[in-house]
Structure formats: structure tokens, C-alpha cells
Amino acid sequence: WGLWRWKALPPKMRELCRDRGIPVRDDYTLQAEPPAGREETVEIAGERTMEPDMAAQEPGGYDVDAIRRDFPILADIIYLDNAATSFSPEPVIAAMVEFEHRYRANVGRGVHRLTSIASHRYWHAHEKVAEFIGGKNGVTVFTKNTTESVNMVAQGLVWKTGDRVITTILEHHSNLLPWRRLARQGVATDSIGISPDYTLDLAALERAITESTRLVAVTQASNVLGVVTPVREIARICHGRGVLLLVDGAQAVPHLPVDVEELGCDFYCFSGHKMAGPTGTGVLWMKEPCIEPLVLGGGMVETVTADGYTPAQGYQQYEAGTPNIAGGIGLGVAVDYLQAIGMDRIHRYETDLTSRLIEMLSKNDRVRVYAPKDPAHRIGVVSFTVDGFHPHEVAQQIDEAADIMVRSGHHCCQPLVESLGLPGGTVRASLAFYNTRQEIDLLVATLDELTR
Ligand code: PMP
């Protein structure tokens, strides 16, 4: 990456300084003295690879201890709130620190070496993310989060009165409210329900599509029930009827191998911060750049004339203004990290943990679990309630008693939890690739203790 720079001034510059009387130090550096008592060296972990430290791992095995060494925070707590946000491993943090220490500059502007390095790395992060989701033929835009990605599509398509959008009861508010707001433009929303086993009612979805339906917006995995929806079948139905498909992949990308082209969707939205990337990072992938950019300004144009402008090509036209550069670069490293472990292996590992959790929770007759039966239709997001306790009480007590962090409440899915007859919501344990069997066992033991 040519990440070089001068410590001492090159000979030509030394002459120039001498001629102009610009003071330089004896070693021909322009750097200020470091504050007394402080070493000048800046330690960054950039020298190590961006891959998990899995050297000790057996072939084909899953060395969770090696992975956990990259997450020092896991030594102190049991973190089972990964559906809200996940932790970043050391290489992701190191990449962001390296940006700050070594080459912080704006991107897509100017030609000096720092901006070249920053631009290249930021651009490369887009490439890596696109490849990670099988989306190299589309446009991969960096956003703040899933919420922003969905809003960009809802606001960026051109609607007409009478258009309809189909969502489902499983949707997070972030994939519901942007569509509901379109009511102001005369666009109506329909909602599809679920079957008693929590799977999406595909026949109802097919029936709901009419001549007026423009778009179906569906989650690939529920952040409350952990149920996975049949996106490929939904895409077939949509495309047979000339309807666009947006998929909310916030809970799918961290846990399943995802190939957007194979899925057949038109838009795919997800959050970097739920997949070991930095907070403030998200992605909007589009098969075609068919939406209007929501924000205009610097960085998104090719040319600006006296009375018009030509937008840039590719992702740039959707990323006006200075983006979250360190975050974007960090997200690229998160992708490297997950790929080095392998999404297939992560999926298999988490499937085992999830089955163990559901099985063990179900043995306590005061605990009610809300999860699909078939492991093939679920991810490691497990909702439950405990008789006699409000979900918030459970979450607070197991935090105090055992340093276990779980989410409680309606999980930004109020229509769903109301429809399940659970106005107080649920307790939700959500897993990541760094969680362990022992952590699951401890959660269950703590709940058994609580109910005793
Ligand atoms: N969709 C789903 C399924 C989610 O789980 C979440 C986060 N809980 C979101 C959307 C919103 O994600 P973000 O807050 O990163 O925008």
C-alpha cells in the first residue's frame, strides 16, 4: 500500500529550509519534541495479520479460544446481546487506529499521498464487502446502518399515488416505518403474517401481491424469533410479478453465508456493527443504482456547471460529504476476519450453540421459548419469557448476578411482540461466533437459579 513517509526531510527540502530560514532539528525532522516523559513511539497492532489468531487450530476445527483472544472484553462478561451490536476484534480496532496514526486524510479528493492511501483503502473496503456478499456486479454503498440503508431506498424511489408496499409482521421498525411514511405520498403498506411455527406465510404473501404492488420489504432473519425467511422463493414470486424486493439482512449477514445474486433481491441492507465491524457502519447493496441519491453535495458529483451537475458513477453518488472513513476501512477488515474463519463454519458452530440453548431452556417449565423448531430455519437469536418476571427484571437480575448481558423488551418490533400476546416483550439471548457452550450453560444455570 506504499504506506511510507519521511521521518527526516529529503535533501532537497533541507536545502530549501536552509535558504528560507525555516528551523529544522539536527536530524532534519520537523516534528515537535514529544512531551517530557512520554515515549514518541506509537505502538499499533498493524504488523500482525488481519486474520484471527487461529494458528493453534486443528484442521477443520473451530478454535473459539483462539478467536476470543482477539476480544479482550469477553474475559470480563458474558455478552449475549449480539443482535443489538457485536464486538470488534483487535485487527479491526488496529486498522482504525492505524488510519488515525498513519494516514488520516479525506477520500476521493486531491492527490497527495495520504489521501491516495485513504481513498484506496476506503474503496478497497467496498470491494471486499461486495465480494463478501456476492454482490460484485451491483453497487455497494456504505451507510451508517441498516436503518439508513432502508430509508435511502424508501426515499430514493419515485412513487405514485396508489402504489403498495408489502412488509411482514417480522419486520424491525427500521424496515417498517420508512414504508409507512410513504402514506403521505399515497403509498399504502400491507403486512404479511406468520404461521404457528413462526415461519413466514408465503401463500399469504403471494396472495397479497396485486397490480399496484411495487416493492416487497422483508427481513432475512428475525431479530426477535430468529426465524429465517425463504428469500429465494420470495424473490421468484416478486420477479414473476414485476415487483422489487428489498431484503433486511441485518441479522443474516453476521451468521449465514450470504450471496445476494443467488438470493435474487434488488436491494440488500445490513449493519457493519452487528458483524464485528465498527459502530456507525452499514451497507446498502443495489442490483442497479436505480434510486435517487438522498443527499447531494461534495464527493458525489462528476462535474458541476453553472446550472446543473452530473452525478458520479458507482457508490460515490450515494456517499455525499466526508464519510466514516476509519469505520469503512474497519468494516473491510471485519470482512477479512469473518472470511478467515469462514461463514459456513460460523453458521455450523452457531447452529449447534443455538440448539443447545433452546433445548436447555425448554427444560425449565417456567421458561417459555419462542423459536422455530427446525434448526435449518433459525439463527442464534432466542427469545423467551420467564413466568412471574418482567423481561427487564430477568435481564437486570442476570446481569447483576452473573455478568450476563441479554436484551429485554420489544426489540424495536412492537407489532410482532403485540401479535404474540407479549406486550412486555421478551428476553433475548443472541449469539455470535465468539460465544461458547460454557456461556450458554451459565445462562441456563442462572435462569434455573432465578426461577428456583
Ligand atoms: N433490522 C433488523 C432485523 C435488526 O435487527 C436491526 C437492529 N436491531 C435493524 C434492522 C436496525 O439496525 P441499525 O440499528 O444498525 O440500523
Residues whose N, C-alpha, C, O or C-beta is under 5 A from the ligand:
A	BS01	PMP	A83 A84 N145 T146 T147 E148 H172 S174 T219 A221 N223 D248 A250 Q251 S271
